[in-house]
Amino acid sequence: MNNLELAVIGNCQVSALLDGRGRVVWCCLPRPDGNPAFCALLEPRQNEGLGVYEVELMDFDHAEQEYIRNTPIVQTTLYDTQGNAIRITDFAPRFNLYGRTYHPVMLIRTISPVNGWPRVRVRVRPASDYGSAAAHVTHGSNHIRYVQPDMVIRLTTDVPLTAIMEEQAFVLTRPHHLVIGNDESIPHATEEIARDHYGQTRSYWEAWVRGLAIPFDWQKAVIRAAITLKLCTFEDTGAVMAAMTTSLPESADSGRNWDYRYCWLRDSYFVVKALNSLGATRTMEAYLEYILNVSFEDGGSLQPVYSITGQADLSERSVDSLSGYRGMGPVRVGNQAYEQIQNDVYGAVILSATQFFFDSRLSRPGNNASLERLEILGERAFALHDQPDAGIWEYRGRKRVHTFSSLMCWAACDRLAVIASRLNNEERSQYWRAKADHIRGVIFDKAWDEKQQAFTDAFERPELDASLLLMPSLGFISGTDPRFLGTLSAIEKQLRRGNHLMRYHAEDDFGEPENAFNICTFWYIDALAAAGRKDEARELFESMLDCRNNMGLLSEDLDPETGELWGNFPQTYSMVGIINAARRLSRNWEDEL
């Protein structure tokens, strides 16, 4: 069972989620962290049917949906009980124009008859202020304006305006086109705009995919994950969102409903790793610059998460106007985690920034001045390596000295030593190597549980958590070291549920977690490969690919018993997990061709 059968369209400025019938059920305008003009996914309490953009086929029977190959263009075919059919094509324009990338606040939809004499009804019902009110509607000769306090949305179309405003059904005898965007006049015929933008957008994405470096195995899965990762970027600043949604619960009626339309620094290392493996250097470099901008803005002290524009204040509130996904509130806007102390962020930034010093493709390579700036973060990492924090899982009700946070502080000092050596600055390299070695000794002393023969979640505590599986990939310990093998074995016994992995076992602020965390399963797959169990890793990876929805996408969480997807969607971490695991496990092109 999978209720998150959603497709994603976008252009790195706007994005939208479509359900299996092609209904736009989530779209924030004018940018991904803004007001959800189309918010039916979270069920507005008032004005039933508000917040949706749909083409309804009368006497509907069934639907088929797919992406046009190697693009984020979605085609949905609807069939009625009489054999009549229509095809809906949805995309957000993105292509090169006048020497720069054209990616406007715009969604384009084409409705075409496929068979017979289908009757359709078009509904366009944008909401304002998180589903609390409908827009005021005005119109011109070929457009409708939806006036909201924070934005005026214009729909330009060759569909009869009366049919849309009065939601009258009509027989679809020829293709019709709808262009939704800012309140700006379109200088050409709607059909011409739709046709031209479709062709150029399709060509853009096909060319972008051709430029990717992909593994030999699982190519379609990696390409879809890569396109989706790209759509989770906000090109204006380079930020990468954790997900496009807010408040999709991690499990049913759990209250674990969070706003993920922001940029977590801890994601950066994994995202950079994925983008680097794909050869998506422009996206990677823009993201690296975003990370450096927010880290430099805050001086030597970093918070875990920032807005996609780099703003620090993400004050959290609940909105009563949306009842939530399947009625499972609360719906939250903002994320109070920005106030937490999470000491792993210093390592994440330095790990990501290391790319500047080793990648000759980048336009602005790192130098000694860059090193000096990163050293400020390194000093913070060393000072905090044995201090309590909220940890990677953002516990809201407790603080401990979390092993993963200490591990990332070690990584910060370790990479600074490597960077300094790269710059032939041996004095600074030795300085940071000594600090890294000190933290390493502390972790071996404080985080090792002799009884369990495993590293544990926090210093001198017995609990385990899945982040410890990252020790080999971070270079802290070999995947075949007996201490890691013991940790891997203990985690398997406590946290594995079927083919999936839980984050941790102990109760937190909301009780004991119910669903598996998809990125943890990918970490487990990587750990199996590092431990020499590659056949097991491949089998588990393919089982995870089977858990994707029908469009090849994953959310944050998954019910290990039913396979149902839960949590915010599409999850950047999960897309990155697919890319990195495929790269690790794939056969080589040279060996197979």
Order of alpha helices (4+ residues) and beta strands (2+ residues): beta-beta-beta-beta-beta-beta-beta-beta-beta-beta-beta-beta-beta-beta-beta-beta-beta-alpha-beta-beta-alpha-alpha-beta-beta-beta-alpha-alpha-beta-beta-beta-alpha-alpha-alpha-alpha-alpha-beta-beta-alpha-beta-beta-beta-alpha-alpha-beta-beta-alpha-alpha
